[in-house]
Amino acid sequence: MKNIKLIQKVESELEGRLSQSTVSTYMYSIKRFLNRYPRPKKVTLSMVEGYFLTLKLNGKSVSYRNTLLASIKALYDVLIELNEIKEHPCSNFTIDEN
């Protein structure tokens, strides 16, 4: 599966920058995101917005959603650095505190 190699690359990149506990948290979130969106290079801002709206409607806390967003942003930061994508779909996206 192509995403296994991607996950390994992302994890390796994050291990060089973040604490092990943060890497573990981020990788858990990234894997869940990739299960929903197995083609991350095709994800758009509107898809990310829809994902977070669903989480909000399902009662997920702002703190949880912010952690998840940080994970997803880290995924796309790594994809840009690896020249896998040219544009970050959610670099300016933020979580509404309501």
Chimera marker file (.cmm) of the C-alpha trace (Angstrom):
<marker_set name="trace">
<marker id="1" x="0.000" y="0.000" z="0.000" r="1" g="1" b="0" radius="0.5"/>
<marker id="2" x="1.383" y="3.360" z="-1.032" r="1" g="1" b="0" radius="0.5"/>
<marker id="3" x="0.347" y="5.123" z="2.175" r="1" g="1" b="0" radius="0.5"/>
<marker id="4" x="2.516" y="2.815" z="4.271" r="1" g="1" b="0" radius="0.5"/>
<marker id="5" x="5.636" y="4.301" z="2.669" r="1" g="1" b="0" radius="0.5"/>
<marker id="6" x="4.185" y="7.774" z="3.033" r="1" g="1" b="0" radius="0.5"/>
<marker id="7" x="3.435" y="7.174" z="6.712" r="1" g="1" b="0" radius="0.5"/>
<marker id="8" x="6.982" y="5.930" z="7.272" r="1" g="1" b="0" radius="0.5"/>
<marker id="9" x="8.455" y="9.009" z="5.555" r="1" g="1" b="0" radius="0.5"/>
<marker id="10" x="6.264" y="11.385" z="7.529" r="1" g="1" b="0" radius="0.5"/>
<marker id="11" x="7.021" y="9.667" z="10.823" r="1" g="1" b="0" radius="0.5"/>
<marker id="12" x="10.737" y="9.746" z="10.118" r="1" g="1" b="0" radius="0.5"/>
<marker id="13" x="10.626" y="13.456" z="9.302" r="1" g="1" b="0" radius="0.5"/>
<marker id="14" x="8.583" y="14.290" z="12.398" r="1" g="1" b="0" radius="0.5"/>
<marker id="15" x="10.877" y="12.292" z="14.690" r="1" g="1" b="0" radius="0.5"/>
<marker id="16" x="13.673" y="14.688" z="13.807" r="1" g="1" b="0" radius="0.5"/>
<marker id="17" x="11.692" y="17.715" z="14.970" r="1" g="1" b="0" radius="0.5"/>
<marker id="18" x="9.216" y="16.761" z="17.667" r="1" g="1" b="0" radius="0.5"/>
<marker id="19" x="9.156" y="14.882" z="20.958" r="1" g="1" b="0" radius="0.5"/>
<marker id="20" x="8.321" y="11.182" z="20.784" r="1" g="1" b="0" radius="0.5"/>
<marker id="21" x="4.975" y="11.704" z="22.520" r="1" g="1" b="0" radius="0.5"/>
<marker id="22" x="4.002" y="14.405" z="20.024" r="1" g="1" b="0" radius="0.5"/>
<marker id="23" x="5.078" y="12.195" z="17.124" r="1" g="1" b="0" radius="0.5"/>
<marker id="24" x="2.940" y="9.355" z="18.500" r="1" g="1" b="0" radius="0.5"/>
<marker id="25" x="-0.091" y="11.622" z="18.862" r="1" g="1" b="0" radius="0.5"/>
<marker id="26" x="0.380" y="13.136" z="15.409" r="1" g="1" b="0" radius="0.5"/>
<marker id="27" x="0.904" y="9.775" z="13.717" r="1" g="1" b="0" radius="0.5"/>
<marker id="28" x="-2.255" y="8.367" z="15.272" r="1" g="1" b="0" radius="0.5"/>
<marker id="29" x="-4.204" y="11.356" z="13.930" r="1" g="1" b="0" radius="0.5"/>
<marker id="30" x="-2.513" y="11.241" z="10.539" r="1" g="1" b="0" radius="0.5"/>
<marker id="31" x="-3.318" y="7.555" z="10.112" r="1" g="1" b="0" radius="0.5"/>
<marker id="32" x="-6.976" y="8.188" z="10.926" r="1" g="1" b="0" radius="0.5"/>
<marker id="33" x="-7.037" y="11.079" z="8.448" r="1" g="1" b="0" radius="0.5"/>
<marker id="34" x="-5.438" y="8.910" z="5.757" r="1" g="1" b="0" radius="0.5"/>
<marker id="35" x="-8.009" y="6.186" z="6.383" r="1" g="1" b="0" radius="0.5"/>
<marker id="36" x="-10.690" y="8.713" z="5.517" r="1" g="1" b="0" radius="0.5"/>
<marker id="37" x="-8.693" y="10.376" z="2.731" r="1" g="1" b="0" radius="0.5"/>
<marker id="38" x="-6.368" y="7.719" z="1.276" r="1" g="1" b="0" radius="0.5"/>
<marker id="39" x="-5.214" y="10.084" z="-1.480" r="1" g="1" b="0" radius="0.5"/>
<marker id="40" x="-3.826" y="12.997" z="0.562" r="1" g="1" b="0" radius="0.5"/>
<marker id="41" x="-2.371" y="14.712" z="-2.504" r="1" g="1" b="0" radius="0.5"/>
<marker id="42" x="-5.926" y="15.211" z="-3.784" r="1" g="1" b="0" radius="0.5"/>
<marker id="43" x="-7.314" y="16.714" z="-0.574" r="1" g="1" b="0" radius="0.5"/>
<marker id="44" x="-8.666" y="20.241" z="-0.877" r="1" g="1" b="0" radius="0.5"/>
<marker id="45" x="-9.387" y="22.928" z="1.692" r="1" g="1" b="0" radius="0.5"/>
<marker id="46" x="-13.122" y="22.280" z="1.364" r="1" g="1" b="0" radius="0.5"/>
<marker id="47" x="-12.548" y="18.604" z="2.169" r="1" g="1" b="0" radius="0.5"/>
<marker id="48" x="-10.580" y="19.563" z="5.294" r="1" g="1" b="0" radius="0.5"/>
<marker id="49" x="-13.305" y="22.025" z="6.293" r="1" g="1" b="0" radius="0.5"/>
<marker id="50" x="-15.930" y="19.305" z="5.874" r="1" g="1" b="0" radius="0.5"/>
<marker id="51" x="-13.867" y="16.890" z="7.950" r="1" g="1" b="0" radius="0.5"/>
<marker id="52" x="-13.623" y="19.354" z="10.816" r="1" g="1" b="0" radius="0.5"/>
<marker id="53" x="-17.279" y="20.318" z="10.569" r="1" g="1" b="0" radius="0.5"/>
<marker id="54" x="-18.174" y="16.642" z="10.965" r="1" g="1" b="0" radius="0.5"/>
<marker id="55" x="-15.936" y="16.409" z="14.023" r="1" g="1" b="0" radius="0.5"/>
<marker id="56" x="-17.534" y="19.507" z="15.502" r="1" g="1" b="0" radius="0.5"/>
<marker id="57" x="-21.050" y="18.201" z="14.868" r="1" g="1" b="0" radius="0.5"/>
<marker id="58" x="-20.038" y="14.916" z="16.516" r="1" g="1" b="0" radius="0.5"/>
<marker id="59" x="-19.152" y="16.838" z="19.671" r="1" g="1" b="0" radius="0.5"/>
<marker id="60" x="-15.356" y="16.702" z="19.475" r="1" g="1" b="0" radius="0.5"/>
<marker id="61" x="-13.773" y="19.371" z="21.658" r="1" g="1" b="0" radius="0.5"/>
<marker id="62" x="-11.903" y="22.379" z="20.345" r="1" g="1" b="0" radius="0.5"/>
<marker id="63" x="-8.744" y="21.032" z="21.963" r="1" g="1" b="0" radius="0.5"/>
<marker id="64" x="-9.119" y="17.684" z="20.180" r="1" g="1" b="0" radius="0.5"/>
<marker id="65" x="-9.788" y="19.376" z="16.840" r="1" g="1" b="0" radius="0.5"/>
<marker id="66" x="-6.810" y="21.705" z="17.269" r="1" g="1" b="0" radius="0.5"/>
<marker id="67" x="-4.502" y="18.763" z="17.965" r="1" g="1" b="0" radius="0.5"/>
<marker id="68" x="-5.859" y="16.968" z="14.932" r="1" g="1" b="0" radius="0.5"/>
<marker id="69" x="-5.405" y="20.061" z="12.777" r="1" g="1" b="0" radius="0.5"/>
<marker id="70" x="-1.796" y="20.440" z="13.932" r="1" g="1" b="0" radius="0.5"/>
<marker id="71" x="-1.217" y="16.819" z="12.926" r="1" g="1" b="0" radius="0.5"/>
<marker id="72" x="-2.724" y="17.287" z="9.491" r="1" g="1" b="0" radius="0.5"/>
<marker id="73" x="-0.773" y="20.500" z="8.943" r="1" g="1" b="0" radius="0.5"/>
<marker id="74" x="2.425" y="18.642" z="9.892" r="1" g="1" b="0" radius="0.5"/>
<marker id="75" x="1.563" y="15.950" z="7.334" r="1" g="1" b="0" radius="0.5"/>
<marker id="76" x="1.215" y="18.537" z="4.585" r="1" g="1" b="0" radius="0.5"/>
<marker id="77" x="4.333" y="20.423" z="5.694" r="1" g="1" b="0" radius="0.5"/>
<marker id="78" x="6.309" y="17.198" z="5.242" r="1" g="1" b="0" radius="0.5"/>
<marker id="79" x="4.671" y="16.491" z="1.866" r="1" g="1" b="0" radius="0.5"/>
<marker id="80" x="5.743" y="19.937" z="0.666" r="1" g="1" b="0" radius="0.5"/>
<marker id="81" x="9.293" y="19.451" z="1.948" r="1" g="1" b="0" radius="0.5"/>
<marker id="82" x="9.490" y="16.085" z="0.176" r="1" g="1" b="0" radius="0.5"/>
<marker id="83" x="8.232" y="17.732" z="-3.036" r="1" g="1" b="0" radius="0.5"/>
<marker id="84" x="5.205" y="15.445" z="-3.061" r="1" g="1" b="0" radius="0.5"/>
<marker id="85" x="2.832" y="18.427" z="-3.334" r="1" g="1" b="0" radius="0.5"/>
<marker id="86" x="3.200" y="22.094" z="-4.231" r="1" g="1" b="0" radius="0.5"/>
<marker id="87" x="0.352" y="23.645" z="-2.240" r="1" g="1" b="0" radius="0.5"/>
<marker id="88" x="-0.677" y="23.138" z="1.373" r="1" g="1" b="0" radius="0.5"/>
<marker id="89" x="-4.462" y="22.659" z="1.433" r="1" g="1" b="0" radius="0.5"/>
<marker id="90" x="-4.993" y="23.888" z="4.987" r="1" g="1" b="0" radius="0.5"/>
<marker id="91" x="-2.040" y="26.080" z="5.988" r="1" g="1" b="0" radius="0.5"/>
<marker id="92" x="-4.304" y="29.025" z="6.879" r="1" g="1" b="0" radius="0.5"/>
<marker id="93" x="-7.209" y="26.976" z="8.239" r="1" g="1" b="0" radius="0.5"/>
<marker id="94" x="-8.035" y="27.515" z="11.904" r="1" g="1" b="0" radius="0.5"/>
<marker id="95" x="-10.543" y="26.017" z="14.307" r="1" g="1" b="0" radius="0.5"/>
<marker id="96" x="-13.509" y="28.143" z="15.311" r="1" g="1" b="0" radius="0.5"/>
<marker id="97" x="-13.659" y="28.351" z="19.111" r="1" g="1" b="0" radius="0.5"/>
<marker id="98" x="-17.460" y="27.950" z="19.116" r="1" g="1" b="0" radius="0.5"/>
<link id1="1" id2="2" r="1" g="1" b="0" radius="0.2"/>
<link id1="2" id2="3" r="1" g="1" b="0" radius="0.2"/>
<link id1="3" id2="4" r="1" g="1" b="0" radius="0.2"/>
<link id1="4" id2="5" r="1" g="1" b="0" radius="0.2"/>
<link id1="5" id2="6" r="1" g="1" b="0" radius="0.2"/>
<link id1="6" id2="7" r="1" g="1" b="0" radius="0.2"/>
<link id1="7" id2="8" r="1" g="1" b="0" radius="0.2"/>
<link id1="8" id2="9" r="1" g="1" b="0" radius="0.2"/>
<link id1="9" id2="10" r="1" g="1" b="0" radius="0.2"/>
<link id1="10" id2="11" r="1" g="1" b="0" radius="0.2"/>
<link id1="11" id2="12" r="1" g="1" b="0" radius="0.2"/>
<link id1="12" id2="13" r="1" g="1" b="0" radius="0.2"/>
<link id1="13" id2="14" r="1" g="1" b="0" radius="0.2"/>
<link id1="14" id2="15" r="1" g="1" b="0" radius="0.2"/>
<link id1="15" id2="16" r="1" g="1" b="0" radius="0.2"/>
<link id1="16" id2="17" r="1" g="1" b="0" radius="0.2"/>
<link id1="17" id2="18" r="1" g="1" b="0" radius="0.2"/>
<link id1="18" id2="19" r="1" g="1" b="0" radius="0.2"/>
<link id1="19" id2="20" r="1" g="1" b="0" radius="0.2"/>
<link id1="20" id2="21" r="1" g="1" b="0" radius="0.2"/>
<link id1="21" id2="22" r="1" g="1" b="0" radius="0.2"/>
<link id1="22" id2="23" r="1" g="1" b="0" radius="0.2"/>
<link id1="23" id2="24" r="1" g="1" b="0" radius="0.2"/>
<link id1="24" id2="25" r="1" g="1" b="0" radius="0.2"/>
<link id1="25" id2="26" r="1" g="1" b="0" radius="0.2"/>
<link id1="26" id2="27" r="1" g="1" b="0" radius="0.2"/>
<link id1="27" id2="28" r="1" g="1" b="0" radius="0.2"/>
<link id1="28" id2="29" r="1" g="1" b="0" radius="0.2"/>
<link id1="29" id2="30" r="1" g="1" b="0" radius="0.2"/>
<link id1="30" id2="31" r="1" g="1" b="0" radius="0.2"/>
<link id1="31" id2="32" r="1" g="1" b="0" radius="0.2"/>
<link id1="32" id2="33" r="1" g="1" b="0" radius="0.2"/>
<link id1="33" id2="34" r="1" g="1" b="0" radius="0.2"/>
<link id1="34" id2="35" r="1" g="1" b="0" radius="0.2"/>
<link id1="35" id2="36" r="1" g="1" b="0" radius="0.2"/>
<link id1="36" id2="37" r="1" g="1" b="0" radius="0.2"/>
<link id1="37" id2="38" r="1" g="1" b="0" radius="0.2"/>
<link id1="38" id2="39" r="1" g="1" b="0" radius="0.2"/>
<link id1="39" id2="40" r="1" g="1" b="0" radius="0.2"/>
<link id1="40" id2="41" r="1" g="1" b="0" radius="0.2"/>
<link id1="41" id2="42" r="1" g="1" b="0" radius="0.2"/>
<link id1="42" id2="43" r="1" g="1" b="0" radius="0.2"/>
<link id1="43" id2="44" r="1" g="1" b="0" radius="0.2"/>
<link id1="44" id2="45" r="1" g="1" b="0" radius="0.2"/>
<link id1="45" id2="46" r="1" g="1" b="0" radius="0.2"/>
<link id1="46" id2="47" r="1" g="1" b="0" radius="0.2"/>
<link id1="47" id2="48" r="1" g="1" b="0" radius="0.2"/>
<link id1="48" id2="49" r="1" g="1" b="0" radius="0.2"/>
<link id1="49" id2="50" r="1" g="1" b="0" radius="0.2"/>
<link id1="50" id2="51" r="1" g="1" b="0" radius="0.2"/>
<link id1="51" id2="52" r="1" g="1" b="0" radius="0.2"/>
<link id1="52" id2="53" r="1" g="1" b="0" radius="0.2"/>
<link id1="53" id2="54" r="1" g="1" b="0" radius="0.2"/>
<link id1="54" id2="55" r="1" g="1" b="0" radius="0.2"/>
<link id1="55" id2="56" r="1" g="1" b="0" radius="0.2"/>
<link id1="56" id2="57" r="1" g="1" b="0" radius="0.2"/>
<link id1="57" id2="58" r="1" g="1" b="0" radius="0.2"/>
<link id1="58" id2="59" r="1" g="1" b="0" radius="0.2"/>
<link id1="59" id2="60" r="1" g="1" b="0" radius="0.2"/>
<link id1="60" id2="61" r="1" g="1" b="0" radius="0.2"/>
<link id1="61" id2="62" r="1" g="1" b="0" radius="0.2"/>
<link id1="62" id2="63" r="1" g="1" b="0" radius="0.2"/>
<link id1="63" id2="64" r="1" g="1" b="0" radius="0.2"/>
<link id1="64" id2="65" r="1" g="1" b="0" radius="0.2"/>
<link id1="65" id2="66" r="1" g="1" b="0" radius="0.2"/>
<link id1="66" id2="67" r="1" g="1" b="0" radius="0.2"/>
<link id1="67" id2="68" r="1" g="1" b="0" radius="0.2"/>
<link id1="68" id2="69" r="1" g="1" b="0" radius="0.2"/>
<link id1="69" id2="70" r="1" g="1" b="0" radius="0.2"/>
<link id1="70" id2="71" r="1" g="1" b="0" radius="0.2"/>
<link id1="71" id2="72" r="1" g="1" b="0" radius="0.2"/>
<link id1="72" id2="73" r="1" g="1" b="0" radius="0.2"/>
<link id1="73" id2="74" r="1" g="1" b="0" radius="0.2"/>
<link id1="74" id2="75" r="1" g="1" b="0" radius="0.2"/>
<link id1="75" id2="76" r="1" g="1" b="0" radius="0.2"/>
<link id1="76" id2="77" r="1" g="1" b="0" radius="0.2"/>
<link id1="77" id2="78" r="1" g="1" b="0" radius="0.2"/>
<link id1="78" id2="79" r="1" g="1" b="0" radius="0.2"/>
<link id1="79" id2="80" r="1" g="1" b="0" radius="0.2"/>
<link id1="80" id2="81" r="1" g="1" b="0" radius="0.2"/>
<link id1="81" id2="82" r="1" g="1" b="0" radius="0.2"/>
<link id1="82" id2="83" r="1" g="1" b="0" radius="0.2"/>
<link id1="83" id2="84" r="1" g="1" b="0" radius="0.2"/>
<link id1="84" id2="85" r="1" g="1" b="0" radius="0.2"/>
<link id1="85" id2="86" r="1" g="1" b="0" radius="0.2"/>
<link id1="86" id2="87" r="1" g="1" b="0" radius="0.2"/>
<link id1="87" id2="88" r="1" g="1" b="0" radius="0.2"/>
<link id1="88" id2="89" r="1" g="1" b="0" radius="0.2"/>
<link id1="89" id2="90" r="1" g="1" b="0" radius="0.2"/>
<link id1="90" id2="91" r="1" g="1" b="0" radius="0.2"/>
<link id1="91" id2="92" r="1" g="1" b="0" radius="0.2"/>
<link id1="92" id2="93" r="1" g="1" b="0" radius="0.2"/>
<link id1="93" id2="94" r="1" g="1" b="0" radius="0.2"/>
<link id1="94" id2="95" r="1" g="1" b="0" radius="0.2"/>
<link id1="95" id2="96" r="1" g="1" b="0" radius="0.2"/>
<link id1="96" id2="97" r="1" g="1" b="0" radius="0.2"/>
<link id1="97" id2="98" r="1" g="1" b="0" radius="0.2"/>
</marker_set>
